[in-house]
């Protein structure tokens, strides 16, 4: 059971990291689009 909990913990951490990366990328993309407009 402990190993299974570790696996779930790693999965949730990976999801959080992915979400952070995705939000950062979308921020950069929106910044570039705004620069194009300006």
N, C-alpha and C positions, 0 to 999 in steps of 0.2 A: 504493500500500500504506500509506503514512503516513496518508493521510486515513482509510483504513479503520480503522487502529489507533486514531486519535483518536476515531472514532465509537464503537468498542467501549469505549474508556476512558470516554467520556461516559455510555454506557449503564450501565456497571457503577457509576459514581458515582451516577447517578440511582437505581439500584436500592438502593444503600446508604442514600441519603438517604431514600428511601421507607420502607425497613425501620426506620430510626431514628424517623421520624415515626409510623409505625404503632405501634411499641413505646411511644412517648411517649403516644399517644392511649389505648392500652390501659391504661397506668399511671393516667392521669387517670380513666378510666372506672371502674377497680377502686377507686380512692380514693373516688369519689362513691358507689359502691355500699356501701362500708364505712361511709361517713358516714350513709347512709340506715338501715343496720342499727343503728348506734349512735343 
